[in-house]
Amino acid sequence: MSGFKQLYSDTLIFAIGSFATKLLMLALMPLYTFALTKEEFGLSDLLNNSLELLMPILTLCISDAVFRFSIDKDTDLVSVFSNGLFFLLLTSSVFLFILLIINYFFDFSYWIYFFFLYITGAFKQLFAQFTRGIGYTKLFAVSGIVGAIALLGSNLVTLLWFKMGVAGFLLSYIISNIISVVFLFFFTRLNSFVLFRSFKLGPLKEMLTYSFPLIPNMLSWWFTNVSSRYIVMLYCGMGVAGSFSAASRLPAMVNILSSVFQQAWQLSSVREYNKDSSEVFYTKVFEYYSAFILIISSLVILFMPLLAKFFLVGDFYAGWVYVPLLMLSGVLGCYSVFFGTFYLVIKKNKMIMLSTLVGAVINVLVCTIGIPLIGVYGALIANVLSYLIIVVIRFIDTRRIVRLNINFYRLLGGFILILLQAVLFTLNLKVAIGIGCLLSITIIIINASLLFSLFKFLLIFVRKK
């Protein structure tokens, strides 16, 4: 199977699992905005995001190392998984001790939820990454569906039936994580990859050497994506922060599509790296990917006033004007992840860490200056600038790894058009719909040849199947 066919096949399989979970996350927004106040949703979101900050610190991104090392041929899979599992058990014990101390001095009422959300999320991540790395892509996809169903059911019970508020929000994720962990453990037969004597410091050190630079990278991503919400809360209040957090979830419509592709792209980029046709393959994939992201993002911005009526209920609706620039940040984020994959291929993550760190610093500085002056719009501008800087740094640096023959006129033309569209809708001008429609059509025309070529390939692939 050629590189393109394998990439398409993997993307299709990963889409089943990822779409089920992430589309459900988006579909749950009306439930959250109905069952929770803006203050409750803001607190729930901040607790969830705070956990995202702690996860890479405590786990040292061991799940990412397990995934990368399990891809390689002639790998001792028992050693890789056992080292990851035992290391995770150790870090979970440390986290529990820290939480007990915090609760003793500060009376953290949600500490028990916080701990179980961490440990179940960490094990789910480890099991899923290993399952994906060893090629059990269908089981990985099914586990996403199982987790999504569990999340839906638990949310309905905890938020609508028991009306548990913030505690119900957190408990729903814990239940979903537990069910996913149990499913993956038994159906992937992970017990066959666990051996106590396989826990050795040598292989673990090699894995941590790979994953350690990902820690500041993950933290920098957190600061880039989430720090603005804390600064908005500080200067604008919890209510505005809740609206901003809700609006931040709508670009997930594009992120869902991008993340599905990225899961398959990570596998294909490693497989194709040493082949003679690798640069041609990488270039074509980027062109198709870029065209798809630009077109989908433009259409989402165009229909955002309508979509927001469904996803942003009541007081949250006014926050729809934040979405267009958040969508632009999402486009740049998709590009940054694409180029960042090349560091995964060669197992050298130093530059992925440095580029994200620079973006995070820019984001915090611009937020700190801009939010007191122009409110939430300062955060929106900061997000766009920080992602743009990350993309530029990674594009320039990865040219030493692989040189892509990119059509810059088409790429920059499409980006400028979507930038204009985002600004028009953010300002909520009367002409936004009319001009925005023309801009979307133009973006489609610019990328028409790529779309035609992609659909032609997919049609041939489906017919052969």
N, C-alpha and C positions, 0 to 999 in steps of 0.2 A: 504494500500500500504506500503510495507516494506521501510526501510530507503534507501536502494540502489535504489529501483524503483522510490521513490520520488525524490532522488537526480538526477537520470538520467532524469526524466521527467522535472524537473526544469531547468536543464542544457540545455536541448534541446530547451526549450522555450526561455531562456535567450540568447541562441546562435543566434537565429533569429534576435533579436534586436541588440546585441553587434557586431556580425559579420558584419552586414550591415554598421554600423558606422565605426568600426575600420579597417575593410578591405578596406573601401573606403579611409580612412586616408592614408593607405599604397599605394593604387592605385593612389592617388593624388600626390604622390611624383614626378612622371615624369612631371606632370603639373607644380608643384612648381619649379622644377629645370629647366624647359624650360622657364617659364614666369618671374622668378625672378633671379637676379644676386646672387652670393654667399653672397655678402654684404647685399642685401635686405632680402634674406632668413634667414641669421644669425640674423638680426635685428628683423624680424617677429617672429622668434622662441624665441628670448630672451624676447620680449614683452609678448608673450604667456606664457612663463615659469615664468616671473615676476608676472603675474596675478595668477598663481598657488601658488606662494608664499604668495600673499596677501589674497587669498580666505579664507584659514582657520583662518587667524588672524581676519579678519573683520566679518566673519560669526560665529566664535567660533565653527566651525564644527557642527552647529545645525542640518544640514541635516542628519548627521550620527546618531545623537540622535533621530531624528524623525523616521528614519528607525528602529533602535533597539527597541524603545519603542512601535512602531506600530506592532511589531511581537507578543508581549506578549498577551496572552488571557486576557479577561476582562479589556482591556485597553480603556480609554476614548479617542477614535480616534479624536473626535472634538477638545478636549483640546490639544492633541499632535500636530495636524496640525495647529491649530490656533496660538498656542504659537510659533511654528517654523516660521510661515508666518509673524506674527507681529514683531517678533524679527529681521527677515531678512529685513523688510521694514525700521526698525530703523537703522540698520547697513549700509544699502545702502545710507541713507541720510547723515550719517557721512562720508562715502567714497566720496560722491559728494562734500561735503564741503572741504575735504582735497585736492581733485583734483583741485578745483577752486583756492585754495591758491597756490598750486604748479605751476599751469599754470600762475598765476599772476606774480610770481617771476622768473620763469625759462622758460616760453614760451614753454610748453610741447605740441607740435603740434598734437599729437595723443590722447590728453586727452579725447575728446568726444567719440572716438572709444573705448578707454580703459574702460571708465565708463560703456558704454552700453554692452561691452563684459562681464564685471564683473556682472552687475545686471541681464542680461539675463541668463548667465551661472549659477548664484547662484539660481535663481528661477527654472531653468530647473533641477538642481541637487535636490532641495527640492521636487519638484513635482514628479520626477522620483523615488526618494528614498521612498517617502510615498506610491506611487502606487505599488512599489515592496513589501513594508512591509505589506500592507493590503491584499496581495495575488492576485492582478490584474496583474499577470505575463504576460499574453498575450497582454494586453494593453501596458505594459512596453516594450515588444518586438516590437510591431508595432510602438511605438513612436521613437524607434531607427531607424527603416526603414524610417519613415517620415523625421526625422532629417538628415539622410544620403542623401536622395534625394534632400532635400533643400540645403545641403552643396555642393553637386555636381553642381547643377544648378547655385547657386550664385557664385561659384568659376569660372565657365566657363564665366559668364557674367562679373564679376569684373576684372578678370585677363587677359582673352583672348580678350574680346570685348572692355571693357573700359580701359584696361591696367592700372589699378589703383595702381599696385605695393603693397607696404606694407599696405596701406589703404584698398585696395581690399581684401587682405588676412584677415584682421581683420573684415571687413564688412561682409564677407561670413559667418564667425562663428556667428556673431550677428544675421543675418537673419535666419540661421539654428536654433539657440537657441530660437528665438521668435516663429517660427513655431512649434517647439517641445512643448514649454510652452503652447501655445494656444490649441494644440491638447490634451495634458494631462489634461488641466483644464476642457475642455468641455466633453471629452469622459469618464473621470474618475468621472465627476460631483463633482469636488473638492469644488464647491461652497456650497455643502451640509455639508462640514466639517469645514466651516468658521463661527465662531460665536464670536462677539466682547466680549461678557461677559465671554467667555471661556479663555480669556487671563488673566492668574493668575500667580503671582510671585512664588508661591509654586511649582507647576508642572514645571515651566520654570527653577527654580533653580535646581530641580532634574535632568532635562535633561542636563543642562549646567555642572552639577557636573560630569555627564558621559562623555560629549563631551570635556570638557576643557583639560584633558590630551592628547587628540588627536591633539591639536594645536601644541605643540612642536614636537609631532610625525610627523605630516604633514610637518612642517617646516624642520625637520631633514631629511625626505624623499626628500624634495626639495633640500637640501644641498647635500645629497648623490647622487641624480640623475643629478642635474643641475649645482651645483657650479663649477664642473670641466669645464663646457663650458665657464664660465666667466673667469676662470684662464687661460684656453687655449687661449681665445680671448686676454687677457692681455699680455701673453708672445709670442703668435704665430701669432696674428693678426686676423681680422674679417674673412678673406678668409678661413683660416684653421679652425676657429671656425665654419664657415658655413658647411664645409665638415664634421667636427666631429658631428655637430648637425644632418646633413642628415644621416650619418652612424648610429647614435644613434636610428633612427626611424626604422631601418630594424629589430632589434630584436623584434619589435612589432608583427611579425608573430607568435612568441611563446607567447608573452604577451596577444595577442588577445584570444588565446585558454585558457590561464590560467585565465584571468579575467572573461571569461564566466563561467568557472567552479566555481570561487570564489564567484560569485553572488549567485549561487545555494548552494554552500558549507556553506555560512553564515547562510542560512535558515535551512539547514539540521543539522548543528552542534548544533544549539539551540534546535531543535525539539528532537534530540536523546540524549541530555546530561544526563538526569536523568534516562535513561533506563539501565537495567542490561547488555545489550549487547553493550553499547556505546563504550567501549574500543576496542572491536573486530571490530566494524563498523569503528571507526576512523583509526585503523591500516590498514584495508583493503583499505580504501579510499586513504590513504597516499601512499601505495604501488602501486596502480594503477596509481595514479596521478604522482608519481615520475618516474615510468617507461615511461609513456607517454611523460612527459616533457623532459627527457633525450634523448629519441629516436628522437623526433621531432627536438630538438635543434641540435643534432648531424647531422641529415640530412640537416638542414638549413646551418650549417657550411660547410658541404661537397659540397653543390651546390652553395655556396655564390659567387664564381667568375662568375658564369653564371647568377645568380639572380641579381647581382649588375649591369650588363649591361642593365637591364631593369629599375631598380629602381633608379640608380645613373647615371644620364645623363651628358655627357660632362666632365667638370672639376671636377665634384663630384665623378667620377668613382674611382679615385685613393684612395678614402677614404674607399674602401671596406675592406682593411686590418685591419681596426679598428673594424669591425663587430664581428669576432670570439670571442674576449675577452669580448666585450659587450654582446654577447650571453651567455657567461659563467656567467656574472653578472646577466643576466636575469634569468638563471636557479636558482641561489641562491636567487634571489628576489622572485621567485615563492615559494620556500621553506619557506622563512621568512613570507610571507603573510599567508601561510597555518597554521603555528604554531601561528601566531598572531591572528587568528580567535578565538582561545580558550579564549583569553582575552575578546573578544566581548561576548562570551557565558556567562561568569560570571559577565559581566558589570564592570570589573576592568581593567582600561587601563594604570595604572601607569608604569608597566613593559614594555609595548609595546612602551611607550614614552621613557623610559630610554635606552632600547636596540637600538632604532633608533638613539637616540642622540649620543650614543657611536660610532655607525657606521658613523654618519655624521662628528664627530670630526676627526676620523681616515681618512676619505675621504679627508677632507680639508687639514689636515697635510701632507698626502702623496702626494696630488696634488701640494701643495705649494713647497714641496721639489723635487718631481719627474719631474714635467713639465719643469722647467728651465733647467734640466739636460738632459732629453731624450724626451722632447716634449710631443706629444699627448699620447705616450705610458705610461707616468707617470700617466695620468688620467685613462687609462685603468686598470693599476695595482691597483690604488687607489680604483676604483669601485669594483673590485673583492674582495680585502681585506675587505673593509667595509661591503659588503653584507655577506661575510663569517662569520665575527664576529657577525653580527646581528643574523644569523641563529643559531650559536652555543649558544649564550646567550638565545635565545627564546626556543630552544630545551631543554636545561637544566632546565630552569625555569618552563616551562609548564608541566614538569613531576609531579609537585605538583597538577596539575589540572587533567591531564589524562596521563596514562602511555601507550605508544605505543610499541608494540612488533615488532620492526623494524629489518629486516635482514641487518645488517650493512655491511657485506661482499659484498652483491649485491649493496647496495647504494654507498659505498665508491669506489668500483670497477668501477661502471659506471661513477662516478664523475671524478675519476682520468683519465679514458680513454678520456672523453670529454675535460678535461684540456689539455691533450697532443695534441689532435686534434686542439684545439683552438690556442695553441702555434705554431704548425706547419704552420697553415694557416696565422697567424699573421706575422710570419717571411717570408712568401711567398716562402717557399722552393720548389724546383722542385719535391721532393718526397711527397709533402703534399697530392696530390690527391690520390696516390696509398695507402699510409699508412693511410690516412684519411678514405678511403673506408673500409679498414680492421677494423679500430677502430669502425666505424659505425655498421658493421656487428657483431662485438663482443658485442657491447652494446645491439643490438637486441637479440642476442642469450642469454645473461645473463638474460634478462627480458622476454624471450619467454614464460615461464610458466604463468607469470602474464598476458601477452597479450592474451594467449589462454583462460584463465579463464574469462577475461573481455569480449572478443568477444563472448564467449559462453553465458554469462549472457545477453549481449545485443541482441543476436539472439533470445533467449527465450522470452525476453521482447517484441521485435518487433513482433514476431509471435502471442503472446497473444493479442497485440494491434490490 
